[in-house]
Amino acid sequence: MRSILCVSTFALGLFFVPVVHTQQPATASAYLQTALASLNAASIQGMSLSGNSTVIAGASTEDGVFTAQCSTNGTSQLQLGVNVGPTAVNRQTSNGTPSGTWTDSEGQTHTIAGHNLMTPAAWFCPHVAIASILQNQSLSLQLVGTQSRNGESVVHMTVTASVPDASPASTLNQHLSQFDIYLDAATYRPVEFDFNIHPDGNALIDIPVQIQFSNYVESGGVWAPNTIERFANSTLELTLQVASATPVSVTAQN
């Protein structure tokens, strides 16, 4: 039973140089712009990643390779070369409507529930996730402030869907779309994304997910995390060790 739960939580979702800043940004949007600048990724519209992965599904752990692509247009693909847990997660947006699928270890494809598609698709790529948030005019950004997290000083902000009223439906959509961003208070580089996923049949049950980024290195002219860890219910379920990160710029896409 525990193995099934671990597989489900993953399926629903699926460097470092000191930077000196003379003045702190005043708004959440300004912080995110500064974060992109600190990554040398102000013009980034997409990213391709590859490397090694470790998937933990209940009592099973398996190592393999991975490839991933993501774009600010809402498209993302994560392919894992393993035989446990989900082996692929794909998301896309058409005419403003997101959709997605995940593939299990038996090769069967499953549709991701709509209430699990309301947070950024590129959770494994901080550059693209932040750029897509800044480009989306339907989102509301709020600066929470400087906090201590995991023994480090971070700047915390939240991103939610802008809602027209305080009706129960609007309040639920705002909650389902909440995406918390934590930036290193010294470098302004992302160290963690937090959001919730939910069982297919119940949007009211929250399963907390944390994405942690560390060991930034320069790759393809940008700074990218060498280590990406995904936790569900505080349990590590996926580690990506990035060997190659190739950015796609505005010019390259035009």
N, C-alpha and C positions, 0 to 999 in steps of 0.2 A: 504493500500500500504506500509506503514512504517513497519507493522508487517511482511509482506512478505520479505522485504529487510533485516530485522534483522535476520529472519530465514535463509535466503540465505547466509549471511556473515558468520554465525557460521557454517553452513553446509559445506561450502567450505573448511574450515580449518580442520573440526574436525578430635627450634629451634635455636636459636641464641646464640653463645658464642664468645667473642672476640678472634681473631686469630692474633698472632704477627708474622710478617714476617721481616727478617733481610735484605733482598735484593729483589728489585722488579724484576720480570721476564723481559726479554728483547724482547720477541717476542709474537705474539698472541698465538702461539702454547704453549709456556711456561706458559702463563697466564692460558690457559685452563687446562693444566696439574696441575697447582697450585690450580685451582678452584676445580678439582676433589679431590685433596688431602685435601682441606679445608672441603669438604663434607664427608671425609673418604670413598670415593667412587672410588678409583683408579682401583679397580678390578670389578667394576659394569658392567654387560652386560645386565641387565634387571631390571625391577621394577614393583611391583604390588601395586596399590593404592586403597583405598576405603574411603568412608566418605559421607558427605552431599553436596548437590549441590543446587544452585539457578540459574534458567534459566530465562532470561528476553528476551521476543520476542515481540517487539512493546509495546502494552499496557498490555500484559500478563506477569505475573511473577508467577513462580511455584517453590516450594521447593521439593526436593526428595533426594534419595540416589544416589551414583554413584560407579562404579567400573572401574578400568582402568589397563591395562597391556601394557608394552612397552619393546622393545628389540633393541639392537644396530644393529640387522640384518634388521631393517626397518619395523618391524611388530609393530603395535599398535592397541589397541582397547579401546574405551571410551564408556561406557554404562551409560545412564542417566535415572533414574526412574521418568520421568516426562511425561506430555501429551502435552507440547508445545515445539515448535522448534524441532530440530533434537533430536532423542532419542538414536542414536548410530552413531559412526564414526569408520570405520575400514580401516586400511592401511597395505599393505604388499609389499615386494619386491621379485621378482622372476627373477633370472638370471640377476640381475642388473637393472631390469625394475620395477619401482614402479606402484602400482595401488591402488584403494581405493573406498569405497562406504560409503554412509550415509543413514540413515533410518529416514523418517519423522514421524510425530505424528500419521499418518494413517497406519503406518507399511509398507509403500512402500519404496523400496530400490532404490537408485539413484547412478549412477557412478560419481565419482569425476573426473573432467576434468584434463587431463595430465598436463596442465600448473599450476595447483594448487597442484602438487605433487612434486615440486622441492625443497621444504624446508623440514627440518627434521620432521619426522612423530611424534616424541615424544615431541611436544611443551609443553605438560603439565608435563613433567618430565625432569628437568634440568640435572640430572645426566646422563641419557641415551642420551639426545640430544647432550651434550658435548662429551661424549665418542664416539658416532657414528661419529661426525665430525672429531675427532682426528684419527679415524680408516679409514676414507675415503680419499684415496690418490688422488681422482679426484677433491678435493675442494681446493680453494685458501683462505688463511687466511691473513687478514691485520689488524694490530694494528692501531687504530685511535688515541688513547691516553686518558688521564684523562680529564673528563668533569664534569660539574655539571648538574644533572638531578633530577627533582622533589625535589630540595633542598638538594640532597645528592651528595657526590663525588663518581664518578664511573669510571671504566676503560671500554672504548668502543672499540669493534673490530667488523669487518664484515667478513662474510663467503660467498663466491660465488663459483659457478662452474668454474673450469678452462676451458677456451675456447681457441681454436686453432688459432683464428684470430680476426680481428675487423670487420668482416662482420655483416650485420644487424641481421642475424639469431643468430650469436654468441653473439652479444651485447644484444639481447632480452633474450636469455637463461641466460646470466649472471645476468641480472636484475631480471628475474623471480625467480632465485635461491638465491637472496640476503637475508641473515639472520643476523640481528644485535644482538650482545650479550653485555649486560652491567653487569659488576661485581662490587660489593661493593668494593671501593678502600681500605678499611681497612681489610675486611675478605676474599675478592676475591670470595665470594659466589654470584651466579647469582641473580640479582634483576629484570631483564627484558630481554625478547626476543622481537624483532620487525621483522615483515616481511609483505609482501603484499599478499592478495588473489585477485582473479579476477572473473568476471562473466564467466559462462561456455562458452559463445560464443564470448568473447572478452578478450584476454590476455593483451591487451594494457591499460585496465582500472585498476588502482590500488585501492584497498580497504585496507588501513593500519590497521594492527592488532598489538596490544601490549599484551604481556603476562607478568603479574607482579607477582613476588614471594615475600612472606614476612612471618614473624613469624616462622623462622626455629626452629625445635625441633629435638631431637635425636630419631630415630626410626629404629629398626632392625640393630643397629650398625652404621648407617649413619645419616647425618643431612639432613632433608628434609623440604621443605616449608609447613607449616600448612595451608597457604592461597594462592590460585592460582586464579588470576583474568584475564579474557580475555576481551579485549576491541576491538571493530571494529568501525572505524571512530570516535574514542575517546568516544564511548558510551559503557558502561559496558553491556555485554550480558551473562556472565557466571561467577559464583564464585564457586570454589571447596574448601571445608573445609576438609582437609585430616585428617582422624582419624587413619589410619593405612598405613604404607609404608614398604613394604617388599622387600629387594634387592635380586637380583640373581647375584651371583658372577661367575667368570670364572670357578672356581672349580666345582660349582654346575651345570654348564651347560655341563661340560665334562663327 
